Amino acid sequence: MSSRNRAAANQSPPLVGHNVITSDRALAEAVTRHAGAVVVDDLVELGAAAGTAEAREHGRLANRHEPELTTYDRFGNRIDEVVFHPSWHWLMGRAVGFGLQAAPWEQQAEGSTTAHVRRAAGFMAWSHTDPAHGCPISMTYAAVPALRVDERLAKEWTPALAATAYDPGIRPVAEKGGALAGMGMTEKQGGSDVRANVTEARPTSTEGEYTLHGHKWFTSAPMNDVFLMLAQAPDGLTCFVVPRALPDGSRNALDIVRLKDKLGNRANASAELELDGTVAMRLGDEGRGVRTIIEMVAATRLDCVLGSTALMRHSLNEAAWHVAHRSAFGGLLVDKPLMQNVVADLQVEVEAATALAVRLAAAVDASDDPHEAALRRIALPLAKFWVCKRTPGFVAEALECLGGNGYVEDSGLPLRYREAPLNSVWEGSGNVNALDVLRALGREPEVLSAWITEVGQARGGDERLDRAVEETLGLLGDAGAAEVGARRLAGRMAACLQGSLLVRFAPAEVSDAFCSSRLGTTYDGTYGTLTAPVSDLRAIVDRATPVPA
């Protein structure tokens, strides 16, 4: 028989047909803990859709056929449009329809106490289809708390940003069933140092209106309807709302120079912009631009944690599924003790990231509580630093579980590997977030109290955690080494938070494995070096393996 007619032997079947919500025990348990089983039930439809072969194929096609910039129409008119493959619109339509953009802010305003936990779980689950389209979804989510600085602008834009209708195309917001937001903060000369921005904002004769003159070096989602941008007004750095289309239907003077040729996130468009007479409305007072975007930064940092956790979860799903079906050296890979150690170690990492991610979302739901607000202030940069920083190595280890099969594009893991560094760069690199931890500790004493209270809830549950907390508090006493040791401090504080959550809520074998490794004295960061009994490893592996619906 010709080889082309033979079925491939000893290959795992495609990972499709599982419910991404209910088969992820750590996620379902965390959501139930913070929001109740009814929220898990509410997400079953989303989880089922995310696990289908159809969704997987749309994710593949959206990345295979990258967005294209059309600068002029056939008549020579400047249009600056970004054209996407239909699969991109399929993914976006469902993400918006499931309310993963700005809908939770409106739901919270209407009395919901679980909207952000629901959205966090849905965002992580839907990211399994494709991580790139999460960018405009996240930007839209993050824009709303910043817009609340100005009641008039919030009333103009929030209903459309929170709407669950996906309505692409450049038209005035009043004519659209739903809208999406983007961001244009950084410039060539400054990057994360936005105070170095040189784009100029010139007041017009209309109250609150300016024109912008300058450039933006890295603008997220240039196809969206409205952007938040920073520019230098007469009294200093100021935040502005920049619509893509003006109320009269004309297009704002927003020229797309080129799309970025990025390492990953290629299904999404990121652009360089030139601004010359671009109409903008001031958001907040002149000179208060950084303060105005603080809540936006917090929301995007949360999504960095959610996105990285989702990348880890999806990569582990592929690895655990593969080893459960692939035989080598006389048996299934999943029955080999060393492979069990690797997969179990990866699952411990995901459990810790998931517990912390959902806990942060719960803090957003309870933002009126002083403890929750203080905890969110310190835990967001901690988690952003720690979880996002650990994701690239994690994805590489999961990819290796598939061997050569994981190194080819068909597996989907090379795409995840290219995506893995993004969230550690976006919204402040590792250094920026570690230094923000120091800034918060130095200026806001309540945040340290919130951290101590949170980790203290597990006191006595594991002596290794107790010891790690004491050692971490000792790091705070060395003021002279504060900045040079900021990464070490941030990592230890984040790991203690994760340990506290796992000791309180995770199965004993999971919390024991975490505390003996991440909080132990000999941990070197290499996956597959747990010292847990084989029976515990197998129990943890079982939690990692997707269950078909």
DOSEMI-882422 format. One record per residue (C-alpha): residue number from 1; residue in three letters; y, z, x. Coordinates in steps of 0.25 Angstrom, whole numbers. Layout:
BEGIN
KETI     n   res       y       z       x
KETI   NUM   ALA       Y       Z       X
...
//
This chain:
BEGIN
KETI     n   res       y       z       x
KETI     1   MET       0       0       0
KETI     2   SER      14      -3       5
KETI     3   SER      22       9       9
KETI     4   ARG      33       5       0
KETI     5   ASN      24       7     -12
KETI     6   ARG      20      21      -8
KETI     7   ALA      26      34     -13
KETI     8   ALA      32      43      -3
KETI     9   ALA      23      54       0
KETI    10   ASN      27      69       3
KETI    11   GLN      41      67      -2
KETI    12   SER      48      77     -11
KETI    13   PRO      52      71     -24
KETI    14   PRO      67      69     -27
KETI    15   LEU      74      82     -30
KETI    16   VAL      79      79     -44
KETI    17   GLY      77      84     -58
KETI    18   HIS      80      99     -54
KETI    19   ASN      91     107     -61
KETI    20   VAL     101     111     -49
KETI    21   ILE     105     123     -57
KETI    22   THR      93     130     -62
KETI    23   SER      84     126     -49
KETI    24   ASP      94     133     -40
KETI    25   ARG      90     147     -42
KETI    26   ALA     101     153     -34
KETI    27   LEU     112     146     -41
KETI    28   ALA     106     149     -55
KETI    29   GLU     105     163     -52
KETI    30   ALA     119     164     -46
KETI    31   VAL     125     157     -58
KETI    32   THR     117     166     -68
KETI    33   ARG     122     179     -60
KETI    34   HIS     137     175     -61
KETI    35   ALA     138     167     -74
KETI    36   GLY     125     169     -82
KETI    37   ALA     113     161     -85
KETI    38   VAL     121     153     -96
KETI    39   VAL     129     146     -85
KETI    40   VAL     116     142     -78
KETI    41   ASP     111     136     -91
KETI    42   ASP     124     129     -93
KETI    43   LEU     122     122     -79
KETI    44   VAL     108     117     -82
KETI    45   GLU     113     103     -86
KETI    46   LEU     121     102     -74
KETI    47   GLY     110     107     -65
KETI    48   ALA     100      97     -71
KETI    49   ALA     109      85     -70
KETI    50   ALA     112      88     -55
KETI    51   GLY      97      88     -52
KETI    52   THR      94      74     -58
KETI    53   ALA      91      62     -50
KETI    54   GLU     103      55     -57
KETI    55   ALA     112      65     -51
KETI    56   ARG     106      64     -38
KETI    57   GLU     108      49     -38
KETI    58   HIS     122      49     -42
KETI    59   GLY     125      59     -31
KETI    60   ARG     118      49     -21
KETI    61   LEU     126      37     -27
KETI    62   ALA     139      44     -26
KETI    63   ASN     138      46     -11
KETI    64   ARG     131      33      -8
KETI    65   HIS     143      26     -15
KETI    66   GLU     156      32      -9
KETI    67   PRO     169      32     -16
KETI    68   GLU     178      21     -12
KETI    69   LEU     194      20     -11
KETI    70   THR     201       9     -19
KETI    71   THR     215       9     -14
KETI    72   TYR     221      -3     -21
KETI    73   ASP     217     -10     -34
KETI    74   ARG     215     -25     -34
KETI    75   PHE     229     -28     -37
KETI    76   GLY     234     -20     -25
KETI    77   ASN     238      -7     -33
KETI    78   ARG     236       6     -25
KETI    79   ILE     225      14     -33
KETI    80   ASP     218      23     -23
KETI    81   GLU     205      25     -31
KETI    82   VAL     192      30     -27
KETI    83   VAL     180      23     -33
KETI    84   PHE     167      31     -34
KETI    85   HIS     153      27     -37
KETI    86   PRO     148      30     -52
KETI    87   SER     139      41     -47
KETI    88   TRP     151      49     -42
KETI    89   HIS     157      48     -56
KETI    90   TRP     143      52     -62
KETI    91   LEU     143      65     -53
KETI    92   MET     158      68     -56
KETI    93   GLY     157      66     -71
KETI    94   ARG     145      76     -72
KETI    95   ALA     152      86     -62
KETI    96   VAL     165      86     -71
KETI    97   GLY     157      86     -84
KETI    98   PHE     149      99     -79
KETI    99   GLY     163     105     -77
KETI   100   LEU     161     107     -62
KETI   101   GLN     176     104     -59
KETI   102   ALA     187     112     -65
KETI   103   ALA     181     116     -78
KETI   104   PRO     178     130     -74
KETI   105   TRP     193     134     -73
KETI   106   GLU     195     130     -87
KETI   107   GLN     182     137     -91
KETI   108   GLN     186     150     -84
KETI   109   ALA     200     149     -91
KETI   110   GLU     193     149    -104
KETI   111   GLY     185     161    -101
KETI   112   SER     173     157     -93
KETI   113   THR     168     167     -83
KETI   114   THR     157     158     -77
KETI   115   ALA     164     144     -76
KETI   116   HIS     165     144     -61
KETI   117   VAL     151     149     -58
KETI   118   ARG     146     138     -68
KETI   119   ARG     154     128     -61
KETI   120   ALA     149     132     -47
KETI   121   ALA     135     131     -51
KETI   122   GLY     137     118     -57
KETI   123   PHE     145     113     -45
KETI   124   MET     134     117     -36
KETI   125   ALA     123     111     -44
KETI   126   TRP     130      98     -47
KETI   127   SER     133      96     -32
KETI   128   HIS     119      93     -30
KETI   129   THR     122      79     -36
KETI   130   ASP     132      76     -25
KETI   131   PRO     142      85     -18
KETI   132   ALA     153      76     -16
KETI   133   HIS     158      75     -30
KETI   134   GLY     160      90     -30
KETI   135   CYS     173      88     -23
KETI   136   PRO     181      83     -34
KETI   137   ILE     174      92     -43
KETI   138   SER     178     104     -34
KETI   139   MET     192      99     -32
KETI   140   THR     194      99     -47
KETI   141   TYR     189     113     -48
KETI   142   ALA     198     118     -37
KETI   143   ALA     210     112     -43
KETI   144   VAL     212     120     -55
KETI   145   PRO     214     133     -50
KETI   146   ALA     225     127     -41
KETI   147   LEU     232     120     -53
KETI   148   ARG     233     133     -60
KETI   149   VAL     245     136     -51
KETI   150   ASP     253     127     -60
KETI   151   GLU     251     129     -75
KETI   152   ARG     256     115     -79
KETI   153   LEU     248     107     -68
KETI   154   ALA     235     116     -72
KETI   155   LYS     237     112     -87
KETI   156   GLU     239      97     -83
KETI   157   TRP     226      96     -74
KETI   158   THR     216     107     -77
KETI   159   PRO     211     102     -90
KETI   160   ALA     207      89     -84
KETI   161   LEU     202      95     -71
KETI   162   ALA     193     104     -80
KETI   163   ALA     188      94     -90
KETI   164   THR     174      90     -89
KETI   165   ALA     177      75     -91
KETI   166   TYR     176      66     -78
KETI   167   ASP     187      56     -79
KETI   168   PRO     189      48     -66
KETI   169   GLY     201      39     -64
KETI   170   ILE     215      40     -60
KETI   171   ARG     223      43     -73
KETI   172   PRO     233      54     -77
KETI   173   VAL     226      67     -80
KETI   174   ALA     231      67     -95
KETI   175   GLU     222      54     -97
KETI   176   LYS     210      60     -91
KETI   177   GLY     198      68     -97
KETI   178   GLY     196      75     -84
KETI   179   ALA     202      76     -70
KETI   180   LEU     198      79     -56
KETI   181   ALA     206      85     -44
KETI   182   GLY     207      83     -29
KETI   183   MET     213      89     -17
KETI   184   GLY     222      84      -6
KETI   185   MET     226      96       3
KETI   186   THR     223      92      17
KETI   187   GLU     231      83      27
KETI   188   LYS     228      76      40
KETI   189   GLN     235      86      49
KETI   190   GLY     231      99      42
KETI   191   GLY     217      99      35
KETI   192   SER     214     113      30
KETI   193   ASP     228     117      35
KETI   194   VAL     235     112      23
KETI   195   ARG     248     119      27
KETI   196   ALA     249     108      37
KETI   197   ASN     250      97      26
KETI   198   VAL     262      88      27
KETI   199   THR     261      80      14
KETI   200   GLU     275      82       8
KETI   201   ALA     278      85      -7
KETI   202   ARG     292      81     -12
KETI   203   PRO     297      86     -25
KETI   204   THR     301      76     -36
KETI   205   SER     311      78     -47
KETI   206   THR     300      83     -56
KETI   207   GLU     297      98     -56
KETI   208   GLY     284     101     -48
KETI   209   GLU     282      86     -44
KETI   210   TYR     282      81     -30
KETI   211   THR     278      69     -22
KETI   212   LEU     268      70     -10
KETI   213   HIS     270      62       3
KETI   214   GLY     259      63      13
KETI   215   HIS     244      63      14
KETI   216   LYS     231      70      11
KETI   217   TRP     220      69      21
KETI   218   PHE     208      74      13
KETI   219   THR     209      73      -2
KETI   220   SER     198      77     -10
KETI   221   ALA     194      68     -22
KETI   222   PRO     205      57     -22
KETI   223   MET     200      51     -35
KETI   224   ASN     204      64     -43
KETI   225   ASP     215      66     -53
KETI   226   VAL     223      76     -46
KETI   227   PHE     225      82     -32
KETI   228   LEU     230      95     -27
KETI   229   MET     238      93     -14
KETI   230   LEU     246     101      -4
KETI   231   ALA     259      95       1
KETI   232   GLN     272     101       8
KETI   233   ALA     282     103      -3
KETI   234   PRO     297     108       1
KETI   235   ASP     292     122       1
KETI   236   GLY     279     120       8
KETI   237   LEU     264     117       5
KETI   238   THR     262     115     -10
KETI   239   CYS     251     111     -19
KETI   240   PHE     252      98     -28
KETI   241   VAL     245      92     -39
KETI   242   VAL     243      77     -37
KETI   243   PRO     238      68     -48
KETI   244   ARG     231      55     -46
KETI   245   ALA     238      49     -58
KETI   246   LEU     252      52     -63
KETI   247   PRO     255      55     -78
KETI   248   ASP     260      41     -80
KETI   249   GLY     247      35     -75
KETI   250   SER     251      30     -62
KETI   251   ARG     244      34     -49
KETI   252   ASN     250      44     -40
KETI   253   ALA     253      40     -26
KETI   254   LEU     241      45     -20
KETI   255   ASP     235      35      -9
KETI   256   ILE     221      36      -4
KETI   257   VAL     221      32      10
KETI   258   ARG     206      33      12
KETI   259   LEU     193      40       8
KETI   260   LYS     188      50      18
KETI   261   ASP     175      46      25
KETI   262   LYS     168      59      25
KETI   263   LEU     155      65      30
KETI   264   GLY     150      69      16
KETI   265   ASN     156      70       2
KETI   266   ARG     156      55       2
KETI   267   ALA     154      53     -13
KETI   268   ASN     168      60     -15
KETI   269   ALA     181      54     -10
KETI   270   SER     190      61      -1
KETI   271   ALA     203      54       3
KETI   272   GLU     216      53      12
KETI   273   LEU     228      52       3
KETI   274   GLU     242      47       6
KETI   275   LEU     253      53      -3
KETI   276   ASP     267      46      -5
KETI   277   GLY     274      50     -17
KETI   278   THR     262      56     -23
KETI   279   VAL     266      64     -36
KETI   280   ALA     262      79     -36
KETI   281   MET     264      91     -44
KETI   282   ARG     267     104     -37
KETI   283   LEU     256     115     -39
KETI   284   GLY     261     129     -36
KETI   285   ASP     274     132     -28
KETI   286   GLU     279     124     -16
KETI   287   GLY     273     130      -3
KETI   288   ARG     261     137     -10
KETI   289   GLY     252     126      -9
KETI   290   VAL     241     133      -2
KETI   291   ARG     242     145     -12
KETI   292   THR     241     135     -23
KETI   293   ILE     228     129     -19
KETI   294   ILE     221     142     -15
KETI   295   GLU     213     142     -28
KETI   296   MET     209     128     -26
KETI   297   VAL     204     131     -12
KETI   298   ALA     196     143     -18
KETI   299   ALA     189     133     -28
KETI   300   THR     186     123     -18
KETI   301   ARG     180     133      -9
KETI   302   LEU     171     137     -20
KETI   303   ASP     166     123     -22
KETI   304   CYS     164     122      -7
KETI   305   VAL     154     133      -8
KETI   306   LEU     148     128     -20
KETI   307   GLY     147     114     -14
KETI   308   SER     140     119      -1
KETI   309   THR     131     128      -9
KETI   310   ALA     127     116     -17
KETI   311   LEU     124     107      -5
KETI   312   MET     115     118       0
KETI   313   ARG     108     119     -13
KETI   314   HIS     106     104     -14
KETI   315   SER     101     103       0
KETI   316   LEU      91     114      -1
KETI   317   ASN      86     109     -14
KETI   318   GLU      82      96      -7
KETI   319   ALA      76     103       4
KETI   320   ALA      68     113      -4
KETI   321   TRP      63     102     -13
KETI   322   HIS      59      94      -1
KETI   323   VAL      51     105       6
KETI   324   ALA      44     108      -8
KETI   325   HIS      38      94      -9
KETI   326   ARG      37      89       6
KETI   327   SER      24      92      14
KETI   328   ALA      23      93      29
KETI   329   PHE      14      99      39
KETI   330   GLY       3     102      29
KETI   331   GLY      11     107      17
KETI   332   LEU      24     108       9
KETI   333   LEU      36     110      17
KETI   334   VAL      40     121       8
KETI   335   ASP      28     129      11
KETI   336   LYS      31     129      26
KETI   337   PRO      37     143      30
KETI   338   LEU      48     137      39
KETI   339   MET      52     128      28
KETI   340   GLN      52     139      18
KETI   341   ASN      61     147      28
KETI   342   VAL      71     135      29
KETI   343   VAL      72     132      14
KETI   344   ALA      73     147      10
KETI   345   ASP      84     149      21
KETI   346   LEU      92     137      14
KETI   347   GLN      89     143       1
KETI   348   VAL      95     157       5
KETI   349   GLU     107     149      10
KETI   350   VAL     109     143      -4
KETI   351   GLU     107     156     -11
KETI   352   ALA     118     162      -4
KETI   353   ALA     127     151      -5
KETI   354   THR     124     150     -20
KETI   355   ALA     126     164     -23
KETI   356   LEU     140     164     -16
KETI   357   ALA     144     151     -22
KETI   358   VAL     142     156     -36
KETI   359   ARG     147     170     -33
KETI   360   LEU     160     163     -29
KETI   361   ALA     161     155     -42
KETI   362   ALA     159     168     -50
KETI   363   ALA     171     174     -43
KETI   364   VAL     179     162     -48
KETI   365   ASP     174     165     -62
KETI   366   ALA     179     179     -60
KETI   367   SER     192     176     -52
KETI   368   ASP     200     186     -60
KETI   369   ASP     192     198     -54
KETI   370   PRO     199     203     -42
KETI   371   HIS     185     205     -34
KETI   372   GLU     181     191     -38
KETI   373   ALA     194     184     -34
KETI   374   ALA     194     192     -20
KETI   375   LEU     179     188     -18
KETI   376   ARG     182     174     -21
KETI   377   ARG     193     173     -11
KETI   378   ILE     185     178       1
KETI   379   ALA     171     173      -3
KETI   380   LEU     176     158      -5
KETI   381   PRO     180     156       9
KETI   382   LEU     168     164      14
KETI   383   ALA     158     155       6
KETI   384   LYS     166     142       9
KETI   385   PHE     164     145      24
KETI   386   TRP     150     150      23
KETI   387   VAL     143     142      13
KETI   388   CYS     149     129      16
KETI   389   LYS     148     131      31
KETI   390   ARG     133     133      30
KETI   391   THR     130     121      21
KETI   392   PRO     129     110      32
KETI   393   GLY     118     117      40
KETI   394   PHE     111     120      27
KETI   395   VAL     111     106      22
KETI   396   ALA     105     102      35
KETI   397   GLU      94     111      35
KETI   398   ALA      90     107      20
KETI   399   LEU      91      93      25
KETI   400   GLU      81      96      36
KETI   401   CYS      71     101      26
KETI   402   LEU      69      87      22
KETI   403   GLY      68      82      36
KETI   404   GLY      71      67      37
KETI   405   ASN      71      65      22
KETI   406   GLY      83      74      22
KETI   407   TYR      91      66      32
KETI   408   VAL      91      54      24
KETI   409   GLU     102      51      13
KETI   410   ASP      91      50       2
KETI   411   SER      89      65       2
KETI   412   GLY     103      68      -1
KETI   413   LEU     104      78      10
KETI   414   PRO     112      70      20
KETI   415   LEU     123      69      10
KETI   416   ARG     123      84       8
KETI   417   TYR     123      86      23
KETI   418   ARG     135      78      24
KETI   419   GLU     142      86      13
KETI   420   ALA     138      99      18
KETI   421   PRO     150     101      28
KETI   422   LEU     160      98      17
KETI   423   ASN     162     111      10
KETI   424   SER     164     118      23
KETI   425   VAL     176     109      27
KETI   426   TRP     182     107      13
KETI   427   GLU     192     117       8
KETI   428   GLY     193     124      22
KETI   429   SER     183     123      33
KETI   430   GLY     175     135      38
KETI   431   ASN     186     140      47
KETI   432   VAL     196     139      36
KETI   433   ASN     188     147      26
KETI   434   ALA     184     158      37
KETI   435   LEU     198     160      40
KETI   436   ASP     201     161      25
KETI   437   VAL     192     172      24
KETI   438   LEU     200     179      35
KETI   439   ARG     212     176      27
KETI   440   ALA     207     182      14
KETI   441   LEU     202     194      21
KETI   442   GLY     215     197      28
KETI   443   ARG     224     194      16
KETI   444   GLU     216     198       4
KETI   445   PRO     209     212       6
KETI   446   GLU     203     211      -7
KETI   447   VAL     194     199      -3
KETI   448   LEU     186     208       7
KETI   449   SER     184     219      -3
KETI   450   ALA     179     208     -12
KETI   451   TRP     169     203      -2
KETI   452   ILE     165     218       2
KETI   453   THR     163     221     -13
KETI   454   GLU     154     208     -15
KETI   455   VAL     145     210      -3
KETI   456   GLY     144     225      -6
KETI   457   GLN     137     222     -19
KETI   458   ALA     125     219     -11
KETI   459   ARG     126     232      -2
KETI   460   GLY     113     238       0
KETI   461   GLY     105     226      -4
KETI   462   ASP     102     221      10
KETI   463   GLU     105     228      23
KETI   464   ARG     108     215      30
KETI   465   LEU     119     211      20
KETI   466   ASP     125     225      21
KETI   467   ARG     125     224      36
KETI   468   ALA     131     210      36
KETI   469   VAL     142     215      27
KETI   470   GLU     146     226      36
KETI   471   GLU     145     217      48
KETI   472   THR     154     207      41
KETI   473   LEU     164     218      38
KETI   474   GLY     164     221      52
KETI   475   LEU     169     207      56
KETI   476   LEU     181     209      48
KETI   477   GLY     186     220      57
KETI   478   ASP     188     211      69
KETI   479   ALA     202     206      66
KETI   480   GLY     203     200      80
KETI   481   ALA     191     191      78
KETI   482   ALA     194     187      64
KETI   483   GLU     197     173      65
KETI   484   VAL     187     169      75
KETI   485   GLY     176     176      67
KETI   486   ALA     181     171      53
KETI   487   ARG     169     162      52
KETI   488   ARG     159     173      55
KETI   489   LEU     166     183      45
KETI   490   ALA     166     172      34
KETI   491   GLY     151     169      36
KETI   492   ARG     147     183      36
KETI   493   MET     156     187      24
KETI   494   ALA     150     175      16
KETI   495   ALA     136     178      20
KETI   496   CYS     137     193      16
KETI   497   LEU     142     188       2
KETI   498   GLN     130     179       1
KETI   499   GLY     121     190       5
KETI   500   SER     127     199      -5
KETI   501   LEU     125     190     -16
KETI   502   LEU     110     187     -12
KETI   503   VAL     107     201     -10
KETI   504   ARG     112     204     -24
KETI   505   PHE     107     192     -32
KETI   506   ALA      97     183     -24
KETI   507   PRO      81     185     -23
KETI   508   ALA      78     195     -13
KETI   509   GLU      71     185      -3
KETI   510   VAL      84     177      -4
KETI   511   SER      94     188      -1
KETI   512   ASP      84     194      10
KETI   513   ALA      84     180      17
KETI   514   PHE      99     179      17
KETI   515   CYS     102     193      22
KETI   516   SER      91     192      33
KETI   517   SER      97     178      38
KETI   518   ARG     111     176      35
KETI   519   LEU     115     191      37
KETI   520   GLY     105     194      48
KETI   521   THR     108     195      62
KETI   522   THR      99     184      67
KETI   523   TYR     103     173      58
KETI   524   ASP     107     160      65
KETI   525   GLY     109     151      53
KETI   526   THR      96     143      55
KETI   527   TYR      89     140      41
KETI   528   GLY      75     143      41
KETI   529   THR      75     156      48
KETI   530   LEU      73     167      37
KETI   531   THR      64     178      40
KETI   532   ALA      60     181      26
KETI   533   PRO      45     181      22
KETI   534   VAL      39     168      18
KETI   535   SER      37     173       4
KETI   536   ASP      52     175       3
KETI   537   LEU      55     161       9
KETI   538   ARG      46     154      -1
KETI   539   ALA      54     162     -13
KETI   540   ILE      67     157      -7
KETI   541   VAL      62     143      -6
KETI   542   ASP      58     143     -20
KETI   543   ARG      72     146     -24
KETI   544   ALA      77     134     -16
KETI   545   THR      67     124     -22
KETI   546   PRO      73     115     -34
KETI   547   VAL      65     116     -47
KETI   548   PRO      63     103     -55
KETI   549   ALA      68     104     -69
//
